[in-house]
Each structure stands twice: as structure tokens, then as C-alpha cells.
Amino acid sequence: MEPILKVLSEKTAILDTYGKQIPPIVDLARKQKVNPGMILGGVLFVVALLLLLFSGFTILVTSYTVLYPGLLSIRAINSKKKNDDKTWLTYWLIFGIL
């Protein structure tokens, strides 16, 4: 367990400056005998996990309907063919209307 704590302590050292500014985190870190960055990192991990669990579907839908078509639209603009430009223009018009 000691080597794991050592690695976590090294990896979360960057968060120490922010963790030291929050008194409850400093107190908990002192009680647990770890650096404040490790506690802050744990809190941030739990928050990110909850966001993923409760908003994961929204993130997935946004990626599928905006980010991926956006990337393909940029590729279509840079290509020599004009037919693919019309396809993606049609997609964005329908997406905008909806």
C-alpha cells in the first residue's frame, strides 16, 4: 500500500497549492496523513465520475451530433469534391432547424 500512496502523492502534488487553500481539505489530509492534493484529486475524481454517470448520455449525443459531423464538415470543405460539401451543408441546415 505504501508504494501506491507514494505514487499517488507524487502525481497529485500539482494540486497541493489548490488543496491548501481549502481548510476542510487541509484538516482531512492532516488526519489521513496524505497531501492535500490527493484529497482534492479524489474529490475531483468523484465529481467527474458523477458527471459522467448522470450526464454521460448528453456528452455522447453531443459528440455524435456535433463534434463528429463538425470534423467531417471541415474535411469536406478541404476536399476537392463539391458533392460532400452539399451533404454536410444539408446536415447543418436540418440540425439548425431542429
N, C-alpha and C positions, 0 to 999 in steps of 0.2 A: 504494500500500500504506500510505503514511503516513496518509492521511485515515481509512482503516479502523481502523488502530491507535488513532488519536486518539478515534474514536467508541467503540470497544470499551473504551478506557481510562476514558472518561467514564461509560459505562454500568456498568462493573464497579467503580467507585470505592467503592460501598457495601459491597463485600466486602473492601476493603482491611484493615479493622480485624480481621477474622477471619483473613485470609491472613497477616497479620504475626505472628500467634500460632503459626504452624507453621513451624519453621526450614527444613525442606526446600523449602517453597514460597517462602520468602524468598530462599533461595540460588538457586533456579531462576529466579525473577523478576529477580534481580540479573544473572544470566548472560544472560538473554534481553532485558534492558533494558526490561521492562514492569512494571506494577504487580502486586503480589501478588494483588489481587482478580481480575485477568484469568486468572492461573493457576488460582486456586481456582474461578472460574467455569467454566473449561474442564474441570476435574476433575468438577465437579458436573454439567455437561452430559453428559459421557461416562457417568457413573454413571446418570443419568436415562435416557439412551438404552439402556443395557444393561438396565435395569429394564423399560423398555418392550418391548424385544425378547424378553426371557425371561419376563416376566410380563404381557405385553400382552393375551394371551387371557384371563387371570384378571381383569384390570381390565375388559375388555369384557364378560365374562359377569356380573360383579358389577354393572356399570352396567345391564345389560339385565334382570337378575333381581331387583335390589333397589332401585336408585335410581329408575328409570323407574316401576315399579309403586308405589313409595312416593309419588312425586309425583302419580300418578293417584289413589291412595287418598286423599290429602289433598284433591284436587279433588272426589272423590266425597263425602267427608264434608261438605264445604262446600256441595254442591249440595242442591237441594230434593228430588230424586228419591231414593227408598229402594232401588230395584232395583239401582242401581250400587254401593251400599254392600254389598249381599249378594254381588255379584260379586267385589269386592275382598276381602271377609272370607273368601270361599271360597278365593281365591287364596292369602291369607296362611296359612290353615289347612293347605292342601296343601303350601305351601312349608315351613312349620314341621315338618310330619310328615316330609317328605323330608330 
